[in-house]
Protein backbone atom coordinates (compact mmCIF):
# COMPACT_ATOMS: atom_id res chain seq x y z
CA UNK A 1 0.00 0.00 0.00
CA UNK A 2 1.20 3.51 -0.78
CA UNK A 3 -0.06 6.73 0.70
CA UNK A 4 0.82 10.42 0.93
CA UNK A 5 2.10 11.73 4.27
CA UNK A 6 -0.27 14.35 5.62
CA UNK A 7 0.34 16.99 8.27
CA UNK A 8 -1.82 20.01 7.52
CA UNK A 9 -3.15 18.73 4.22
CA UNK A 10 -1.68 16.60 1.45
CA UNK A 11 1.95 16.92 0.45
CA UNK A 12 4.09 15.46 -2.29
CA UNK A 13 5.99 13.27 0.17
CA UNK A 14 5.38 9.58 -0.52
CA UNK A 15 5.63 6.69 1.89
CA UNK A 16 5.29 2.97 1.24
CA UNK A 17 3.80 0.65 3.83
CA UNK A 18 4.25 -3.14 3.82
CA UNK A 19 1.75 -5.16 5.85
CA UNK A 20 3.32 -8.48 6.89
CA UNK A 21 1.00 -11.31 7.95
CA UNK A 22 2.72 -14.55 8.95
CA UNK A 23 1.29 -18.09 9.11
CA UNK A 24 -0.69 -18.65 12.29
CA UNK A 25 -0.62 -14.96 13.20
CA UNK A 26 -3.82 -13.94 15.01
CA UNK A 27 -3.14 -10.28 15.68
CA UNK A 28 -2.93 -7.40 13.22
CA UNK A 29 -0.26 -7.50 10.48
CA UNK A 30 3.17 -6.11 11.21
CA UNK A 31 3.65 -2.74 9.53
CA UNK A 32 6.89 -1.74 7.81
CA UNK A 33 7.05 1.93 6.82
CA UNK A 34 9.44 3.10 4.09
CA UNK A 35 9.49 6.87 4.35
CA UNK A 36 11.64 7.59 1.28
CA UNK A 37 8.92 6.86 -1.29
CA UNK A 38 9.93 9.78 -3.51
CA UNK A 39 13.45 8.39 -3.81
CA UNK A 40 12.16 4.85 -4.38
CA UNK A 41 10.09 6.07 -7.31
CA UNK A 42 12.76 8.24 -8.89
CA UNK A 43 16.39 8.06 -7.76
CA UNK A 44 16.56 4.42 -6.74
CA UNK A 45 14.32 3.14 -9.52
CA UNK A 46 16.54 4.90 -12.06
CA UNK A 47 19.54 3.26 -10.42
CA UNK A 48 17.88 -0.19 -10.50
CA UNK A 49 16.81 0.28 -14.11
CA UNK A 50 20.24 1.44 -15.23
CA UNK A 51 21.96 -1.42 -13.38
CA UNK A 52 19.74 -3.86 -15.28
CA UNK A 53 20.18 -2.28 -18.70
CA UNK A 54 23.93 -1.74 -18.31
CA UNK A 55 24.35 -5.23 -16.79
CA UNK A 56 26.17 -3.75 -13.81
CA UNK A 57 26.24 -4.93 -10.16
CA UNK A 58 23.40 -3.45 -8.09
CA UNK A 59 24.71 -2.29 -4.71
CA UNK A 60 21.70 -0.39 -3.34
CA UNK A 61 18.32 -1.74 -4.46
CA UNK A 62 18.07 -4.53 -1.87
CA UNK A 63 18.73 -2.15 1.03
CA UNK A 64 16.22 0.38 -0.28
CA UNK A 65 13.35 -1.82 -1.49
CA UNK A 66 13.49 -5.03 0.52
CA UNK A 67 15.87 -5.19 3.49
CA UNK A 68 13.47 -3.63 6.02
CA UNK A 69 10.72 -6.01 4.91
CA UNK A 70 13.10 -8.98 4.85
CA UNK A 71 13.95 -8.40 8.50
CA UNK A 72 10.30 -9.05 9.39
CA UNK A 73 10.07 -12.28 7.40
CA UNK A 74 12.34 -14.25 9.75
CA UNK A 75 13.61 -16.48 6.97
CA UNK A 76 10.14 -17.58 5.81
CA UNK A 77 10.83 -19.49 2.55
CA UNK A 78 7.56 -18.68 0.74
CA UNK A 79 6.14 -15.16 0.53
CA UNK A 80 2.94 -14.09 -1.22
CA UNK A 81 3.17 -10.46 -2.27
CA UNK A 82 0.55 -8.06 -3.60
CA UNK A 83 2.49 -5.17 -5.09
CA UNK A 84 1.68 -1.53 -5.62
CA UNK A 85 3.30 1.56 -7.06
CA UNK A 86 6.94 1.37 -8.09
CA UNK A 87 7.19 -2.20 -6.78
CA UNK A 88 5.30 -3.25 -9.90
CA UNK A 89 8.24 -2.02 -11.96
CA UNK A 90 10.95 -4.13 -10.32
CA UNK A 91 11.50 -7.87 -9.99
CA UNK A 92 12.04 -8.58 -6.29
CA UNK A 93 13.88 -11.79 -7.12
CA UNK A 94 16.63 -9.80 -8.88
CA UNK A 95 17.57 -7.75 -5.79
CA UNK A 96 21.13 -8.59 -4.72
CA UNK A 97 21.85 -9.09 -1.03
CA UNK A 98 25.05 -7.98 0.73
CA UNK A 99 26.45 -11.52 0.39
CA UNK A 100 26.16 -11.12 -3.44
CA UNK A 101 23.34 -13.68 -3.70
CA UNK A 102 19.89 -12.82 -5.04
CA UNK A 103 16.48 -12.98 -3.36
CA UNK A 104 15.38 -15.66 -5.85
CA UNK A 105 18.02 -18.00 -4.39
CA UNK A 106 16.56 -17.78 -0.88
CA UNK A 107 12.85 -17.02 -1.09
CA UNK A 108 9.93 -18.17 -3.22
CA UNK A 109 8.19 -14.92 -4.13
CA UNK A 110 4.61 -15.46 -5.37
CA UNK A 111 3.07 -12.37 -6.95
CA UNK A 112 -0.70 -12.03 -6.59
CA UNK A 113 -3.11 -9.29 -7.62
CA UNK A 114 -4.55 -9.07 -4.12
CA UNK A 115 -5.21 -11.25 -1.07
CA UNK A 116 -8.51 -12.41 -2.54
CA UNK A 117 -6.58 -14.16 -5.33
CA UNK A 118 -4.75 -16.27 -2.74
CA UNK A 119 -7.98 -17.27 -0.99
CA UNK A 120 -9.59 -18.21 -4.32
CA UNK A 121 -6.59 -20.30 -5.36
CA UNK A 122 -6.85 -22.37 -2.19
CA UNK A 123 -10.50 -23.11 -2.82
CA UNK A 124 -9.98 -23.89 -6.51
CA UNK A 125 -10.54 -27.52 -7.44
CA UNK A 126 -7.58 -29.49 -8.71
CA UNK A 127 -9.66 -32.12 -10.50
CA UNK A 128 -8.20 -32.97 -13.92
CA UNK A 129 -9.91 -31.38 -16.86
CA UNK A 130 -12.07 -33.66 -18.97
CA UNK A 131 -11.32 -33.70 -22.69
CA UNK A 132 -8.45 -32.15 -24.63
CA UNK A 133 -6.40 -29.28 -23.29
CA UNK A 134 -6.08 -26.40 -25.72
CA UNK A 135 -3.29 -23.94 -26.44
CA UNK A 136 -3.38 -20.87 -28.69
CA UNK A 137 -0.01 -19.55 -29.82
CA UNK A 138 0.33 -16.20 -31.57
CA UNK A 139 3.63 -14.77 -32.77
CA UNK A 140 6.07 -13.70 -35.48
CA UNK A 141 3.56 -11.19 -36.92
CA UNK A 142 4.05 -9.64 -40.35
CA UNK A 143 4.02 -6.04 -39.13
CA UNK A 144 4.25 -4.58 -42.64
CA UNK A 145 6.71 -3.89 -45.44
CA UNK A 146 8.36 -0.61 -44.39
CA UNK A 147 10.55 -2.03 -41.63
CA UNK A 148 9.48 0.62 -39.11
CA UNK A 149 8.82 -2.21 -36.63
CA UNK A 150 11.65 -4.69 -36.12
CA UNK A 151 10.69 -8.22 -37.16
CA UNK A 152 10.92 -10.97 -34.54
CA UNK A 153 12.28 -14.13 -36.18
CA UNK A 154 13.15 -15.51 -32.76
CA UNK A 155 9.47 -15.74 -31.88
CA UNK A 156 8.93 -18.13 -34.80
CA UNK A 157 11.65 -20.42 -33.44
CA UNK A 158 10.17 -20.10 -29.96
CA UNK A 159 6.66 -21.12 -30.98
CA UNK A 160 7.85 -23.96 -33.20
CA UNK A 161 10.00 -25.35 -30.39
CA UNK A 162 7.20 -25.12 -27.81
CA UNK A 163 4.54 -26.79 -29.99
CA UNK A 164 5.88 -30.37 -29.69
CA UNK A 165 6.42 -29.95 -25.94
CA UNK A 166 2.77 -29.02 -25.53
CA UNK A 167 1.54 -31.76 -27.86
CA UNK A 168 3.47 -34.41 -25.93
CA UNK A 169 1.55 -33.27 -22.85
CA UNK A 170 -1.80 -33.69 -24.55
CA UNK A 171 -2.49 -30.17 -25.78
CA UNK A 172 -4.30 -29.43 -29.01
CA UNK A 173 -2.27 -26.50 -30.35
CA UNK A 174 -3.47 -23.75 -32.70
CA UNK A 175 -0.76 -21.51 -34.15
CA UNK A 176 -1.19 -18.06 -35.69
CA UNK A 177 1.97 -16.60 -37.23
CA UNK A 178 2.98 -14.06 -39.89
CA UNK A 179 -0.19 -12.77 -41.64
CA UNK A 180 -2.37 -14.94 -39.41
CA UNK A 181 -1.06 -13.28 -36.25
CA UNK A 182 -3.83 -10.74 -36.59
CA UNK A 183 -5.87 -8.89 -34.04
CA UNK A 184 -9.12 -10.35 -35.36
CA UNK A 185 -7.83 -13.89 -34.85
CA UNK A 186 -6.68 -13.16 -31.31
CA UNK A 187 -10.05 -11.62 -30.49
CA UNK A 188 -11.71 -14.92 -31.44
CA UNK A 189 -9.90 -16.71 -28.63
CA UNK A 190 -12.32 -18.82 -26.59
CA UNK A 191 -11.09 -19.97 -23.19
CA UNK A 192 -7.98 -21.95 -24.12
CA UNK A 193 -6.10 -23.52 -21.22
CA UNK A 194 -2.99 -21.68 -22.42
CA UNK A 195 -2.56 -18.50 -24.45
CA UNK A 196 1.00 -17.74 -25.60
CA UNK A 197 1.67 -14.44 -27.38
CA UNK A 198 5.14 -13.68 -28.74
CA UNK A 199 5.41 -10.20 -30.24
CA UNK A 200 6.30 -6.60 -29.41
CA UNK A 201 4.55 -5.05 -26.45
CA UNK A 202 4.41 -1.32 -25.83
CA UNK A 203 3.80 1.13 -23.02
CA UNK A 204 3.38 4.86 -23.60
CA UNK A 205 5.03 6.42 -20.56
CA UNK A 206 4.63 10.06 -21.53
CA UNK A 207 2.41 11.74 -24.08
CA UNK A 208 3.21 14.55 -26.50
CA UNK A 209 -0.04 16.49 -26.23
CA UNK A 210 0.93 18.60 -29.25
CA UNK A 211 0.27 15.57 -31.45
CA UNK A 212 -3.20 14.57 -32.52
CA UNK A 213 -2.70 10.80 -32.40
CA UNK A 214 -0.48 8.14 -30.88
CA UNK A 215 -0.57 4.66 -32.40
CA UNK A 216 -3.48 5.91 -34.46
CA UNK A 217 -5.55 6.74 -31.35
CA UNK A 218 -6.67 10.24 -30.46
CA UNK A 219 -4.11 11.53 -27.93
CA UNK A 220 -6.84 13.00 -25.72
CA UNK A 221 -8.45 9.57 -25.35
CA UNK A 222 -5.07 8.03 -24.50
CA UNK A 223 -4.43 10.64 -21.81
CA UNK A 224 -7.80 9.90 -20.19
CA UNK A 225 -7.74 6.08 -20.39
CA UNK A 226 -4.64 4.30 -18.98
CA UNK A 227 -5.62 1.02 -20.65
CA UNK A 228 -5.00 2.66 -24.05
CA UNK A 229 -1.38 3.30 -23.13
CA UNK A 230 -0.22 -0.31 -23.31
CA UNK A 231 -0.82 -3.12 -25.73
CA UNK A 232 0.54 -5.59 -28.25
CA UNK A 233 1.62 -5.14 -31.87
CA UNK A 234 0.21 -7.68 -34.30
CA UNK A 235 0.13 -8.22 -38.07
CA UNK A 236 -0.30 -4.95 -39.96
CA UNK A 237 0.72 -2.79 -36.99
CA UNK A 238 2.95 -0.56 -39.15
CA UNK A 239 -0.07 1.20 -40.63
CA UNK A 240 -1.15 2.38 -37.19
CA UNK A 241 2.38 3.19 -36.03
CA UNK A 242 3.02 5.28 -39.15
CA UNK A 243 -0.25 7.14 -38.71
CA UNK A 244 -1.70 5.85 -41.96
CA UNK A 245 -4.95 4.84 -40.27
CA UNK A 246 -6.87 5.95 -37.24
CA UNK A 247 -7.75 3.16 -34.87
CA UNK A 248 -11.42 2.38 -34.43
CA UNK A 249 -11.49 0.77 -31.00
CA UNK A 250 -14.63 -1.10 -31.96
CA UNK A 251 -12.87 -2.59 -34.99
CA UNK A 252 -11.32 -6.03 -35.07
CA UNK A 253 -8.19 -5.71 -37.17
CA UNK A 254 -5.98 -2.63 -37.03
CA UNK A 255 -2.77 -4.30 -35.86
CA UNK A 256 -2.78 -2.85 -32.35
CA UNK A 257 -4.42 -4.72 -29.48
CA UNK A 258 -4.72 -2.31 -26.57
CA UNK A 259 -5.11 -3.38 -22.94
CA UNK A 260 -8.61 -1.91 -23.09
CA UNK A 261 -9.48 -4.40 -25.83
CA UNK A 262 -7.80 -7.26 -23.96
CA UNK A 263 -10.38 -6.89 -21.18
CA UNK A 264 -13.08 -8.14 -23.59
CA UNK A 265 -11.30 -11.41 -24.48
CA UNK A 266 -12.89 -14.73 -23.44
CA UNK A 267 -10.38 -16.13 -20.93
CA UNK A 268 -12.57 -17.21 -18.00
CA UNK A 269 -11.23 -20.77 -18.10
CA UNK A 270 -7.67 -19.90 -19.12
CA UNK A 271 -5.03 -21.22 -16.73
CA UNK A 272 -2.15 -19.05 -17.94
CA UNK A 273 -1.35 -16.29 -20.44
CA UNK A 274 2.31 -16.03 -21.42
CA UNK A 275 3.31 -12.67 -22.90
CA UNK A 276 6.67 -13.39 -24.48
CA UNK A 277 7.20 -9.78 -25.50
CA UNK A 278 9.17 -6.73 -24.44
CA UNK A 279 7.89 -4.56 -21.58
CA UNK A 280 4.48 -6.22 -21.42
CA UNK A 281 4.41 -5.82 -17.64
CA UNK A 282 4.63 -2.05 -17.62
CA UNK A 283 1.63 0.20 -17.29
CA UNK A 284 0.33 3.40 -15.82
CA UNK A 285 0.92 3.33 -12.04
CA UNK A 286 -2.04 4.54 -9.97
CA UNK A 287 -1.90 4.98 -6.19
CA UNK A 288 -3.64 2.04 -4.54
CA UNK A 289 -4.59 0.57 -7.92
CA UNK A 290 -1.47 -1.30 -8.97
CA UNK A 291 -0.65 -1.08 -12.66
CA UNK A 292 -3.23 -0.41 -15.33
CA UNK A 293 -1.81 -2.36 -18.21
CA UNK A 294 -1.70 -5.71 -19.89
CA UNK A 295 -1.29 -7.61 -16.63
CA UNK A 296 -4.49 -6.25 -15.18
CA UNK A 297 -6.33 -6.48 -18.49
CA UNK A 298 -5.63 -10.20 -19.00
CA UNK A 299 -6.57 -11.00 -15.41
CA UNK A 300 -9.79 -9.00 -15.67
CA UNK A 301 -10.53 -11.00 -18.82
CA UNK A 302 -10.35 -14.12 -16.65
CA UNK A 303 -6.79 -15.50 -16.85
CA UNK A 304 -5.63 -17.10 -13.59
CA UNK A 305 -1.94 -16.33 -14.18
CA UNK A 306 0.07 -14.04 -16.44
CA UNK A 307 3.75 -14.23 -17.37
CA UNK A 308 5.08 -10.88 -18.59
CA UNK A 309 8.27 -8.86 -19.00
CA UNK A 310 9.48 -5.69 -17.30
CA UNK A 311 12.25 -4.74 -19.72
CA UNK A 312 13.50 -5.48 -23.22
CA UNK A 313 14.91 -8.95 -23.34
CA UNK A 314 17.42 -11.06 -25.24
CA UNK A 315 15.77 -13.30 -27.86
CA UNK A 316 18.08 -16.23 -27.13
CA UNK A 317 17.64 -15.99 -23.37
CA UNK A 318 13.88 -15.69 -23.76
CA UNK A 319 13.70 -18.81 -25.94
CA UNK A 320 15.72 -20.78 -23.41
CA UNK A 321 13.63 -19.55 -20.48
CA UNK A 322 10.31 -20.30 -22.15
CA UNK A 323 11.33 -23.76 -23.38
CA UNK A 324 12.65 -24.73 -19.95
CA UNK A 325 9.60 -23.29 -18.16
CA UNK A 326 7.14 -25.21 -20.31
CA UNK A 327 9.11 -28.42 -20.06
CA UNK A 328 9.30 -28.29 -16.24
CA UNK A 329 5.74 -27.04 -15.73
CA UNK A 330 4.13 -29.67 -17.95
CA UNK A 331 6.03 -32.40 -16.10
CA UNK A 332 5.37 -31.15 -12.57
CA UNK A 333 2.08 -29.23 -12.86
CA UNK A 334 3.43 -26.42 -10.65
CA UNK A 335 3.63 -23.15 -12.60
CA UNK A 336 5.32 -21.05 -9.93
CA UNK A 337 8.02 -23.55 -9.04
CA UNK A 338 8.64 -24.35 -12.72
CA UNK A 339 9.03 -20.67 -13.53
CA UNK A 340 11.49 -20.11 -10.69
CA UNK A 341 13.50 -23.20 -11.63
CA UNK A 342 13.67 -22.08 -15.26
CA UNK A 343 15.02 -18.71 -14.12
CA UNK A 344 17.63 -20.37 -11.90
CA UNK A 345 18.65 -22.67 -14.75
CA UNK A 346 19.03 -19.69 -17.10
CA UNK A 347 21.03 -17.85 -14.44
CA UNK A 348 23.76 -20.48 -14.72
CA UNK A 349 24.36 -19.51 -18.35
CA UNK A 350 23.54 -15.82 -18.01
CA UNK A 351 24.47 -14.68 -14.47
CA UNK A 352 23.22 -11.10 -14.69
CA UNK A 353 19.50 -10.55 -13.90
CA UNK A 354 19.08 -8.62 -17.14
CA UNK A 355 18.77 -12.01 -18.81
CA UNK A 356 16.98 -14.21 -16.29
CA UNK A 357 14.96 -11.61 -14.36
CA UNK A 358 13.07 -9.80 -17.11
CA UNK A 359 9.94 -11.94 -16.77
CA UNK A 360 7.64 -12.25 -13.77
CA UNK A 361 4.67 -14.52 -13.10
CA UNK A 362 1.60 -12.97 -11.50
CA UNK A 363 -1.19 -15.15 -10.14
CA UNK A 364 -1.31 -18.61 -8.58
N, C-alpha and C positions, 0 to 999 in steps of 0.2 A: 504494500500500500504506500502511496505517496501523498503527501499533503503539503500545504504552504504554511509556514510558521506565522502565527498571528499574534501581535501584541495589541496595538490600537488600530486594528484593521489588517487587511491582507498586505503582504509584502512579496517581493520577488525572491525571497529566500526559501529554498526547497530543502525538505528533509525526506529521507526514506525511512520507513519503519518495517522491520521484519517481525512477523508474529510466528513464534516457534512453538509448536505443539508436539510433544513427544508421546510415544506409545504408552498407554496406561495413565497418562496425565489427567487428573480430575479437575484441577484448578484452571484458572485462566492461562492463556498462552504467555510464554515469556516474550517480552518486547525488546527488540534491539533497534536503537535509534541511530541512524547515520545522518549527522547534521550537515554534512558537506554536499548536499544534493546538487547544488549548482556546479560544483567541480566535477562530480560524478557524471553529469550530463554533458559537460563541455571538455574541460581540461583532461580529465582522466579517460574519458571515452576516446578523445582524439589520440591520446597516447596508446591506448589499447588497439585502436584501429590501425594506427601507423605501425605498431609492433607486428601486427598480423600481416599487413600488406608488404612491409619491408623484410619480413621473416627474421626479425630481430628478437633477442631475449626480452621478456617482459618482467621488469623488476618491481612494478608498483601495483598492478591491477588486483592481485590477490589481497594485498593489505587494504586496499581501498574498498573493494566490492564484496569481499567474502570473509575476511579474517574474523571480524567481530561476530558474524553469524556463526562461523565455524566453531568458535569458542563455546557456543551454546549447544552445539550438536553432540558433544561428548563422544565423538568417534562413532556415531550412529552410521551404519554402512549404507542405508537406503533412505533417501530424502525425497519427498514429493514437494515440488515447488510450483507455486502459482505466481508468475512474474508480472511486473508492471513497470511502466516507464522505461528508463534506459536499460534496465535488466533484460528487456526483450531484444536488445541489440547486441548482447554479448553471449558467448557460450561459456557457461560457468565451468564446464569441464576443461576448458583451455587455460584456466587461471593457474599460474605457476607458483607453487609454494616456496618458502625460503630454502627448503632442501632440494630445490630444482625439479621436484616431481610435480605432476599435474593433478588437479582435483579428480579427473576421470580415473586415475590409478588408485584412488582411495575410496571414492564414494560413488554409489549409483544415484545419479540425479535423474529423477523422473519429472518431466515438465507436464503440467496439467493446466487447462484453461482456468479452472477454479476448483474449490473443494468439492463441489457437487459432482464434478467429473469423476473424482476418486470414489465417492460413495456409489455412483452408478456403475462403475467398473466392477465393484465388489459384488453387486447384485446381478450382474450380467451373466446369463447362462453360458456354460462352456460346452453345451451339447454340440456334437459335430453337425455340420450343415448337411441336409439331405440334397442329393443331386450334385451336378457339376459345379465346381467353383469357377468363377469367371474373372478374367483380367483384361482391362483395356489399356493399351499402350500407345501413346501419342508422342511423336518426336520427329526429328530431322525435317522440319517444315521447309517447303520451298517458299522463302520469304518474298521472292521477286527476282527480277533480272538486273537491277541496278547495282547491287552489291552494297547498298547503304546499311544493310544488316548483315553481320558476319554469319556465314553458314556454319552449321554445327555437325560436321561429319562424324564426330565422336559419338553423338547421340544415336546415330544409326548402328554403330558397332555395339553400343550399350544395349539397345533394345534387342538386337539380333542375338546377343550373348545371353540375355536374360530369358528369352522366350523358351528355350529348351529346359532351363532350370524350372520354370513354372510348369511346363507341360509334364515333366517327370513327376511333379507333385500333384498332378490331377487337375490343373487349371485348363480351361478352354480360353485360349488367348486370341484377342482381336487386336490387330496392329494397324495404325494409321500413320503413315509417313509420307514425306514429300508433299505432293499436291493433296493427298488425302488427310494430311494433318491440319484440317480446317476447323474453324470455329463451329460451323454448323454440325460437323460430325461429333465434336466434343460435347456440344449441347444436347445431343441425342443420348448421351450416356444414361444408362438405367440401372442403378444400384449394383455395379460390379463389386465383387469382393475386394478387388485391387484396382486402383487407377494410377498409372505411372505416366507422368508427363515430362518429357525431356526437351526443353527448348529455352529460349531466352525469357527471363522474367524482367520486370522493370518496376521501379519505384520512383515517383516524381517527388523529390525532397523539397524543392523550392520552385515556385512558379514565377514566370516572367509575365506579369499582368499587362504588359504592353502588347503582348501577342493576343491574337483572337482565339487561337486554337492550340492545343497540345495533344499529340497523337490523334488528331482529327476531332477532338472533343472540345466544345466551347470552354475556354479557360475559366469563365465565371462558374460554370457547373463543377469543374474540377476543384476549384477553390472551396466550394460549399460542401462537396461530398467526398470524404476521405477514401471511400471505396473505389473512386474513379482514379486514384493516384497510384494504384498498383495493379499489375495484371500480367498476362502472358502473351507473347508474340507467336502467332501461328501462321499458316500458309497465307501469302498475300499481304503480310503486315507492312511491306514497304510502301504500299499505296497510302496507308494511314500515316505512317511515319513521315513521308515526304509531303504530306498535306494535300495529296491529290484528291482525297475524298473526305467528307465529313462523316463522322461515325454516328449512325442511327442506333442508339442503345437498344432499340426494340428489334433491330435487325439480327440476322443469324450468321452473317459471314462477311466481316470486314477485316479479319486478320488480327484483331486485338480483342482478347477476352479479359475484361476488367474484373476486379474483385466483386464489383456490384453485380455483374452477370453471373459470377461463380455461385453466388448465394442461391440462384434459382435452379442449379443442377440437381438431379435426382440421385442423392448419395446416402439415403437413410439407412441402407443396409451395407454400406461400404466400410470394410474393416480399416483400410489404410489408403491414403493418397500420398504418393511419392512425387515431389516436385524436384526433379533433377534439373535444376536451372539456376542461374545466377541471381542472387539477392531476392529470392522468392519469399524470404522470411521478413523482409523489411516492410514497414508500413508507417502510417501517420500515428505517432504516439499521442494518446489522450490520457490526461490524469484520471486514474481510477478505472480506465477502460481498456488497458492493455494496448494492443496494436491493431488498428483497423487496417487490414490488408488481406493477403491471400490466406494466411493461416486462419484468421477468424472466418473468412468467407467460406472456406471449405468445411470448417467444422459446423458453421451454421447450416450449410447445405446437408449435413448429416454425417460426415466422415468421423469415425471414432478416433483416428490418429492421422497426423500429417507430418511427413518428413520434408524439410525445407532448408534453404541455405541462407546464410547471413552475409556472405561476401562472394565475390567472383572466385571461381574455383578452377583448378587444373582439370582438364578433360581426362587425362590418364588416371589421376588420383580418384576422380569421381567414378570412372568405370570400375576401378578396382574395389572401391568402397561399396558400390551398389551390388556388384556381383557377389562379393563376400557376404553382404548383409542378407541378400535373398537366399543364398545357399544355407546360411546358418539358421535363419528364421524358419524356412520351410522344413528344416530337419527338426528343429526344437519346438516350434510353435510359440516362442517367446520373442515378441518384437523388440522390446526394450533391451533385453540382454543381448540379442543378436546384433542390434545396432551398436551397442557399446563394444562388443567384441570385435565387430568389423572395424570400428575406429581404432581400437588398440592394435589390431593386426596391421592396419595401414600405417600406424605410427612407427612400426618397426622399419618400414621402408622409407617413410617420409617423417622424420622426427618433429619438424616444426608444425604447430597447430594450424598454420595456414592451410595445410593439405588435409589433415584428418579432422579438423574441428569446424569446418565451414558449415556442415549440416547438423541440424538438431531435429529430434523427434518430439512432437507435442501430442499428448494424449496417451491413454493406457488401454 
